[in-house]
Amino acid sequence: MTLLTSGLGTAPAAEAAPTTFAHPGVLNSRAQLDFVRAKVKAGEQPWKAAYDQMHASRYASLSRTPKPRSVVECGSYSNPNIGCTDEREDAIAAYTLALEWYITQDSRYAAKAVQIMDAWSGTITDHTNSNAPLQSAWSASTWPRAAEIIRYTYTGWASDKVTRFGTMLRNVYLPEVVNGSNSNGNWELSMNEATIGIAVFLNDRTVYDKAVTKFRGRVPAYIYLASDGALPRTAPGSGLNTRDQIVSYWQGQSTFVDGLTQETCRDFTHTGYGLSAIAHVAETSRIQGQDLYPEVADRLRHALGFQAKYELGTAVPSWLCNGSLDKGLGPVTEVGFNALHNRLGYGMDNTQALTEQRRPAGTDNLFTAWETLTHAGNPG
C-alpha cells in the first residue's frame, strides 16, 4: 500500500488563552443567561416551553439525592455500569438546577446544585474500565457548566468546597481527557469539550491552549470538505497513513462529500455527539474572546445540514453508507445553528427545519441538555 502525504497536515499553533477568563463562561455567558431569564419571564416562545420542559424533568427535582461513588466503572456501552448513569445524570441535574436558580432566582435550586457537586467532589477518586475516558468526558463536560453558574452568580457555595470541586476536576477528570484519543472522533471531541470547560473553571491558560490545539487538529479530521482533497484529513498522531486505513476509519465509506463525518456511516447518534461537542467548544471559546466558530464554520454548517437532510427523510443514495443510514440525531443542533445561522448569517435550511421541528430540545441524558432554552435565538 502506498503511504500518503497529502492532506495529513499538523494542527496550527494555538493562540494564547485569554489573559483573564470570563465567568460564567462555559457554554453560557452571563449575557446569554440574562437573555433566557427575560424571555422565560415574559412567557415568550420557544423559551417558555423549553423552560417548562426542563422544570418538569426529574433533573430539576429539589428532592434529588445524589449518588456519588469513589470509583466509577464503565465498560464499553456502559457494561458494566457501576455508577456511570448516576454520575452523568447527577452532573446534568446540577446543571439543570443551576439554570433553574438563575432563571427563577430561587436559592433552593442553587443549594441543591451545590449539594450534588459537593457530594461528588468529596467522594470520587477514579474512573476505571474501557469507557473511563468517555465517561469522564461526558460528566466533565457538564460539571463545569453547572459550577460556573453557581460559583459566579450565587454566594452560598463555601470557598473550601469550590476549591475541592476544582481539585476534583483537575485530579480525577483532567488526566482522563486532556491528552485526547485516537478512537472514533466523538471520543476526542467530547474529551476536548471537557478539557476546555475544566480549563475555564480552573483559570488554567496552559490547559486551555492544549484544548484549542487538539480541537484544531481533530475537527478537520472529523468533518470532510472537498477542499481537503481526495481523502479526509487525519488528526495529528492518528497513525492513519494509507488510503485503506483512512477508509476503514471512516466506517468503510470511500466516497467523500461536504459534511460527511467520520461516523456518519456508523450512526447518527454518535455523529451527533461529535457535532455537539464541536459547537460547545466553539461557543465556550467565543465567550472567552477567542472565537473558533469562523475556523470551523464551513465544516460544522455542512455537517449539520448533511445529517439533517437525511434525518428529515431524504432518500439515501447507494454510494452513501451502502445505501443505509442508522439515523437518530439527538438534541444537538441548537447551539451550532444559532451561532452559524443567527450570528454569522449562513443559510441552513435543512438544519433550521430539523431544529424547529424538534423544539424544545431536551436532553440526551449524557452531556447535552436544554439547548432550546439556552441557545435558541440567543445573541449572546
FINUDO-877682 format. One record per residue (C-alpha): residue in one letter; chain; x, y, z. Coordinates in Angstrom, 3 decimals. Each point is the difference from the previous one (the first is absolute). Example, Ala and Ser with C-alpha at 12.3 -4.5 7.8 and 13.67 -1.06 7.14 Angstrom:
2
REC:a:A:12.300:-4.500:7.800
REC:s:A:1.370:3.440:-0.660
This chain:
380
REC:m:A:0.000:0.000:0.000
REC:t:A:1.184:3.490:-0.835
REC:l:A:0.742:2.365:2.854
REC:l:A:-1.897:3.263:-0.193
REC:t:A:1.466:3.409:0.582
REC:s:A:-2.753:2.336:-1.202
REC:g:A:-2.698:1.327:2.293
REC:l:A:1.609:-1.360:3.143
REC:g:A:1.337:3.363:1.321
REC:t:A:0.559:1.008:3.552
REC:a:A:-2.232:2.198:2.102
REC:p:A:0.827:3.702:0.013
REC:a:A:1.473:1.431:3.158
REC:a:A:-2.520:1.163:2.565
REC:e:A:-0.494:3.655:0.694
REC:a:A:0.520:1.059:3.594
REC:a:A:-2.832:-0.671:2.427
REC:p:A:-1.771:3.053:1.379
REC:t:A:2.073:1.957:2.478
REC:t:A:-3.074:0.197:2.200
REC:f:A:-2.707:-2.623:-0.316
REC:a:A:-3.646:1.050:-0.296
REC:h:A:-2.340:-1.467:2.633
REC:p:A:-2.475:-1.585:-0.180
REC:g:A:1.634:-1.131:-3.185
REC:v:A:-0.623:-3.650:-0.865
REC:l:A:-2.628:-0.288:-2.763
REC:n:A:-2.051:2.796:1.596
REC:s:A:1.033:3.585:0.662
REC:r:A:-1.699:2.317:2.447
REC:a:A:-1.474:1.967:-2.917
REC:q:A:-1.450:-3.186:-1.475
REC:l:A:-1.458:-1.023:3.344
REC:d:A:-1.553:3.436:0.436
REC:f:A:-1.563:-0.321:-3.461
REC:v:A:-1.521:-3.368:0.939
REC:r:A:-1.338:1.254:3.307
REC:a:A:-1.672:2.983:-1.670
REC:k:A:-1.600:-2.169:-2.695
REC:v:A:-1.359:-2.524:2.507
REC:k:A:-1.278:2.734:2.299
REC:a:A:-1.811:1.597:-2.957
REC:g:A:-1.531:-3.347:-0.972
REC:e:A:1.499:0.155:-3.486
REC:q:A:0.425:-3.062:-2.220
REC:p:A:1.836:-2.264:-0.505
REC:w:A:1.733:0.828:3.286
REC:k:A:-3.040:-0.336:2.259
REC:a:A:-0.854:-3.460:-1.340
REC:a:A:3.648:-0.992:0.283
REC:y:A:0.118:1.202:3.604
REC:d:A:-3.215:-1.869:0.832
REC:q:A:1.506:-3.157:-1.470
REC:m:A:3.132:0.359:2.115
REC:h:A:-1.954:0.916:3.128
REC:a:A:-2.176:-3.117:-0.345
REC:s:A:2.999:-2.305:-0.422
REC:r:A:1.406:-2.179:2.759
REC:y:A:3.208:1.990:-0.179
REC:a:A:-1.671:3.091:1.489
REC:s:A:-1.294:-1.822:3.080
REC:l:A:0.831:1.606:3.338
REC:s:A:-0.279:-3.401:1.658
REC:r:A:2.736:-1.629:-2.077
REC:t:A:2.514:-2.033:1.985
REC:p:A:3.465:-0.082:-1.593
REC:k:A:1.640:-3.396:-0.413
REC:p:A:3.761:0.583:0.060
REC:r:A:2.493:-2.861:-0.164
REC:s:A:3.704:-0.114:0.720
REC:v:A:0.699:-1.995:-3.164
REC:v:A:-2.260:0.135:-3.056
REC:e:A:0.458:-3.037:-2.234
REC:c:A:-1.249:0.178:-3.577
REC:g:A:0.607:-2.620:-2.652
REC:s:A:-0.824:0.224:-3.688
REC:y:A:-3.568:1.256:-0.475
REC:s:A:-0.067:0.409:3.810
REC:n:A:0.264:-3.722:0.656
REC:p:A:0.771:-0.262:2.849
REC:n:A:-1.809:3.075:1.209
REC:i:A:1.224:0.610:3.527
REC:g:A:-0.891:3.588:0.702
REC:c:A:0.152:1.126:-3.643
REC:t:A:-3.618:1.047:-0.423
REC:d:A:-0.116:1.436:3.522
REC:e:A:3.037:2.187:-0.650
REC:r:A:-1.148:1.329:-3.364
REC:e:A:-3.514:0.670:1.219
REC:d:A:1.107:1.671:3.230
REC:a:A:2.175:2.302:-2.115
REC:i:A:-2.973:0.808:-2.257
REC:a:A:-2.124:0.582:3.103
REC:a:A:2.554:2.442:1.407
REC:y:A:-0.023:1.892:-3.291
REC:t:A:-3.808:-0.072:-0.188
REC:l:A:-0.284:1.319:3.538
REC:a:A:2.549:2.709:-0.733
REC:l:A:-2.124:1.146:-2.942
REC:e:A:-3.127:-0.152:2.193
REC:w:A:1.755:2.162:2.572
REC:y:A:1.054:2.627:-2.493
REC:i:A:-3.376:0.193:-1.719
REC:t:A:-2.171:-0.021:3.145
REC:q:A:2.452:1.452:2.557
REC:d:A:-1.359:-2.603:2.430
REC:s:A:3.015:-0.862:2.146
REC:r:A:-1.322:-3.493:0.734
REC:y:A:1.114:-1.034:-3.467
REC:a:A:3.496:1.372:0.497
REC:a:A:0.278:-1.743:3.358
REC:k:A:-1.033:-3.319:-1.532
REC:a:A:2.543:0.413:-2.811
REC:v:A:2.673:0.678:2.623
REC:q:A:-1.058:-3.092:1.947
REC:i:A:0.445:-2.197:-3.071
REC:m:A:3.361:1.496:-0.965
REC:d:A:1.300:-0.225:3.570
REC:a:A:-1.100:-3.619:0.292
REC:w:A:2.018:-1.006:-3.044
REC:s:A:3.049:2.162:0.702
REC:g:A:0.223:-1.526:3.479
REC:t:A:-0.245:-3.576:-1.243
REC:i:A:1.273:-0.814:-3.481
REC:t:A:3.634:-1.006:-0.492
REC:d:A:0.156:-1.875:-3.311
REC:h:A:-1.610:-1.372:-3.172
REC:t:A:0.840:-3.508:-1.175
REC:n:A:-0.608:-2.444:-2.865
REC:s:A:0.000:0.617:-3.744
REC:n:A:-2.463:2.896:-0.124
REC:a:A:1.704:1.978:2.763
REC:p:A:1.191:2.761:-2.384
REC:l:A:-3.415:0.446:-1.636
REC:q:A:-1.883:-0.185:3.289
REC:s:A:2.343:2.594:1.445
REC:a:A:-0.485:2.178:-3.076
REC:w:A:-3.774:-0.076:0.120
REC:s:A:-0.167:0.750:3.720
REC:a:A:2.735:2.627:-0.072
REC:s:A:-1.651:1.741:-2.948
REC:t:A:-3.006:0.640:2.247
REC:w:A:1.499:0.617:3.463
REC:p:A:1.773:3.263:-0.970
REC:r:A:-3.169:1.432:-1.559
REC:a:A:-1.799:-0.433:3.297
REC:a:A:2.937:1.093:2.117
REC:e:A:0.649:3.178:-1.995
REC:i:A:-3.587:1.202:0.419
REC:i:A:-0.108:-0.771:3.712
REC:r:A:3.485:1.277:0.835
REC:y:A:-0.470:3.363:-1.685
REC:t:A:-3.680:0.777:0.607
REC:y:A:-0.752:-1.510:3.443
REC:t:A:1.667:0.842:3.303
REC:g:A:-0.820:-3.170:1.896
REC:w:A:2.695:-2.368:-1.298
REC:a:A:2.687:-0.169:2.674
REC:s:A:3.468:0.919:-1.266
REC:d:A:1.601:-3.194:1.302
REC:k:A:-2.580:-2.064:-1.882
REC:v:A:0.617:2.025:-3.182
REC:t:A:3.694:-0.802:0.383
REC:r:A:-0.764:-3.676:0.590
REC:f:A:-2.165:-0.107:-3.117
REC:g:A:2.829:1.498:-2.046
REC:t:A:2.392:-2.561:1.446
REC:m:A:-2.401:-2.753:-1.091
REC:l:A:-0.060:1.354:-3.545
REC:r:A:3.778:0.268:-0.148
REC:n:A:0.915:-3.291:1.650
REC:v:A:-2.836:-2.385:-0.895
REC:y:A:-1.293:1.182:-3.382
REC:l:A:2.738:1.969:-1.745
REC:p:A:2.534:-2.868:-0.232
REC:e:A:-2.624:-2.119:-1.776
REC:v:A:-0.819:2.585:-2.662
REC:v:A:2.854:2.452:-0.558
REC:n:A:2.085:-2.153:-2.348
REC:g:A:-2.849:-0.932:-2.334
REC:s:A:-0.662:-3.289:-1.729
REC:n:A:0.519:-1.706:-3.348
REC:s:A:-3.276:-1.886:0.350
REC:n:A:-3.073:1.120:-1.970
REC:g:A:0.007:3.787:-0.242
REC:n:A:-2.899:0.633:2.356
REC:w:A:2.235:-1.233:2.832
REC:e:A:2.712:2.584:-0.505
REC:l:A:-2.479:2.776:-0.721
REC:s:A:-1.881:-0.690:3.246
REC:m:A:3.314:-0.265:1.839
REC:n:A:0.933:3.325:-1.545
REC:e:A:-3.217:1.597:1.198
REC:a:A:0.634:-1.240:3.527
REC:t:A:3.573:1.279:-0.097
REC:i:A:-0.885:3.531:-1.053
REC:g:A:-2.786:0.214:2.587
REC:i:A:2.354:-1.143:2.744
REC:a:A:2.597:2.526:-1.183
REC:v:A:-2.498:2.843:0.302
REC:f:A:-1.119:-1.006:3.477
REC:l:A:3.614:-0.360:1.147
REC:n:A:1.141:3.162:-1.812
REC:d:A:2.724:-2.172:-1.510
REC:r:A:1.404:1.576:-3.157
REC:t:A:2.366:-2.907:-0.748
REC:v:A:-2.792:-2.566:0.011
REC:y:A:-2.201:2.333:-2.043
REC:d:A:2.673:0.349:-2.686
REC:k:A:0.493:-3.755:-0.120
REC:a:A:-3.736:-0.482:-0.501
REC:v:A:-0.087:2.504:-2.861
REC:t:A:2.942:-1.689:-1.719
REC:k:A:-1.727:-3.392:0.249
REC:f:A:-3.220:1.511:-1.306
REC:r:A:1.713:1.489:-3.037
REC:g:A:1.507:-3.354:-0.835
REC:r:A:-3.107:-2.111:0.549
REC:v:A:-2.822:1.998:-1.619
REC:p:A:1.484:-0.148:-3.537
REC:a:A:0.534:-3.732:0.552
REC:y:A:-3.645:-0.501:0.973
REC:i:A:-1.878:1.974:-2.669
REC:y:A:0.957:-0.231:-3.665
REC:l:A:0.090:2.884:-2.459
REC:a:A:0.826:-0.354:-3.674
REC:s:A:2.882:2.411:0.520
REC:d:A:1.723:-2.719:2.056
REC:g:A:0.757:-1.919:-3.188
REC:a:A:-0.787:-3.549:-1.025
REC:l:A:0.078:-1.285:3.567
REC:p:A:-0.970:1.387:3.400
REC:r:A:2.642:1.596:2.132
REC:t:A:1.334:-1.915:2.967
REC:a:A:0.587:1.155:3.549
REC:p:A:3.612:0.570:1.073
REC:g:A:1.385:-3.205:1.486
REC:s:A:-2.814:-2.176:-1.337
REC:g:A:2.324:-2.432:-1.781
REC:l:A:-2.335:-0.110:-3.000
REC:n:A:2.463:0.034:-2.890
REC:t:A:-1.669:-1.850:-2.869
REC:r:A:-3.200:0.271:-1.976
REC:d:A:-1.206:-3.362:1.267
REC:q:A:0.566:1.037:3.601
REC:i:A:-1.901:3.258:-0.488
REC:v:A:-2.938:-1.660:-1.771
REC:s:A:-0.195:-2.606:2.753
REC:y:A:0.031:2.739:2.656
REC:w:A:-2.838:1.709:-1.881
REC:q:A:-2.154:-3.119:0.451
REC:g:A:0.841:-1.340:-3.475
REC:q:A:-1.286:3.088:-1.815
REC:s:A:2.131:0.751:-3.065
REC:t:A:-1.974:2.841:-1.612
REC:f:A:0.407:3.293:1.805
REC:v:A:-2.198:3.097:-0.246
REC:d:A:-0.374:3.254:1.918
REC:g:A:-1.408:-0.612:3.473
REC:l:A:0.635:-3.741:0.200
REC:t:A:1.430:-0.870:3.404
REC:q:A:2.295:-2.751:1.128
REC:e:A:-2.969:-1.646:1.752
REC:t:A:-2.864:0.690:-2.432
REC:c:A:0.107:-3.592:-1.225
REC:r:A:0.206:-1.275:3.551
REC:d:A:-3.152:1.721:1.212
REC:f:A:-1.427:3.473:0.411
REC:t:A:-0.167:-0.268:3.791
REC:h:A:3.775:-0.130:0.422
REC:t:A:0.407:2.549:-2.787
REC:g:A:-2.243:2.305:2.023
REC:y:A:2.276:-0.349:3.015
REC:g:A:2.913:1.219:-2.101
REC:l:A:-1.875:2.900:-1.582
REC:s:A:-1.400:1.071:3.362
REC:a:A:3.449:0.047:1.590
REC:i:A:1.398:2.070:-2.890
REC:a:A:-2.707:2.615:0.463
REC:h:A:0.451:0.017:3.782
REC:v:A:3.745:0.584:-0.227
REC:a:A:-0.473:2.771:-2.542
REC:e:A:-2.700:1.617:2.145
REC:t:A:2.219:-0.015:3.070
REC:s:A:2.898:1.424:-2.022
REC:r:A:-2.236:2.813:-1.235
REC:i:A:-0.969:0.891:3.558
REC:q:A:3.690:0.042:0.906
REC:g:A:0.790:2.467:-2.756
REC:q:A:1.685:-2.437:-2.370
REC:d:A:-2.719:-0.862:-2.494
REC:l:A:0.711:-3.353:-1.656
REC:y:A:-3.264:-0.021:-1.961
REC:p:A:1.497:1.683:-3.096
REC:e:A:2.646:-2.745:-0.162
REC:v:A:-2.539:-2.838:0.054
REC:a:A:-3.058:1.710:-1.515
REC:d:A:0.137:-1.633:-3.444
REC:r:A:0.534:-3.464:1.425
REC:l:A:-2.607:0.290:2.730
REC:r:A:-2.725:1.558:-2.170
REC:h:A:0.482:-2.620:-2.714
REC:a:A:0.026:-2.819:2.534
REC:l:A:-3.136:1.179:1.767
REC:g:A:-1.761:0.475:-3.326
REC:f:A:1.135:-3.339:-1.428
REC:q:A:-1.190:-1.990:2.996
REC:a:A:-3.203:2.080:0.303
REC:k:A:-0.925:-0.634:-3.645
REC:y:A:-0.094:-3.749:0.493
REC:e:A:-1.480:0.238:3.479
REC:l:A:-2.893:1.887:-1.620
REC:g:A:-0.602:-2.868:-2.412
REC:t:A:2.002:0.555:-3.183
REC:a:A:0.555:-3.310:-1.786
REC:v:A:3.455:-1.468:0.631
REC:p:A:2.056:-0.443:-3.205
REC:s:A:1.733:-3.298:-0.618
REC:w:A:3.485:1.538:0.223
REC:l:A:-0.611:1.196:3.556
REC:c:A:0.583:-2.614:2.704
REC:n:A:-1.080:-2.765:-2.420
REC:g:A:-3.394:1.659:-0.332
REC:s:A:-0.964:-0.284:3.667
REC:l:A:0.266:2.454:2.873
REC:d:A:-0.544:-0.638:3.707
REC:k:A:-1.753:3.257:0.832
REC:g:A:-0.800:1.471:3.402
REC:l:A:1.712:3.372:0.273
REC:g:A:-0.520:1.196:3.547
REC:p:A:-0.868:3.472:1.383
REC:v:A:3.289:1.392:-1.277
REC:t:A:-0.694:2.676:-2.625
REC:e:A:-1.067:3.124:1.949
REC:v:A:3.413:1.338:1.032
REC:g:A:1.617:-0.364:-3.399
REC:f:A:-3.078:1.207:-1.864
REC:n:A:-0.289:3.110:2.154
REC:a:A:3.662:0.868:-0.419
REC:l:A:0.300:-0.693:-3.711
REC:h:A:-3.409:1.124:-1.257
REC:n:A:-1.129:2.681:2.426
REC:r:A:3.365:1.559:0.825
REC:l:A:2.081:-0.656:-3.109
REC:g:A:-2.803:0.034:-2.569
REC:y:A:0.463:-3.359:-1.742
REC:g:A:-2.990:-1.458:-1.790
REC:m:A:-0.797:-3.345:1.654
REC:d:A:-3.428:-1.068:-1.237
REC:n:A:0.184:-3.691:0.933
REC:t:A:1.515:0.672:3.408
REC:q:A:-2.580:2.698:0.656
REC:a:A:-2.866:-2.292:-0.972
REC:l:A:1.226:-2.815:2.236
REC:t:A:0.787:2.303:2.916
REC:e:A:-3.365:1.726:-0.058
REC:q:A:-1.879:-3.270:-0.554
REC:r:A:1.495:-1.509:3.149
REC:r:A:-0.301:2.919:2.385
REC:p:A:0.262:0.094:2.880
REC:a:A:3.224:-2.011:0.003
REC:g:A:0.294:-2.065:3.164
REC:t:A:2.955:-2.023:1.224
REC:d:A:1.845:-3.077:-1.237
REC:n:A:0.600:-0.954:3.660
REC:l:A:3.726:0.016:-0.734
REC:f:A:1.349:3.541:-0.403
REC:t:A:-2.400:2.057:-2.138
REC:a:A:-2.945:1.672:1.712
REC:w:A:-2.614:2.738:-0.442
REC:e:A:1.576:1.780:-2.949
REC:t:A:-3.199:1.507:-1.400
REC:l:A:-0.278:1.731:3.358
REC:t:A:3.604:1.172:0.135
REC:h:A:0.883:0.690:-3.622
REC:a:A:-3.036:0.387:-2.266
REC:g:A:0.286:3.444:-1.581
REC:n:A:2.436:1.044:2.716
REC:p:A:2.200:2.877:-1.180
REC:g:A:2.382:-0.390:2.921
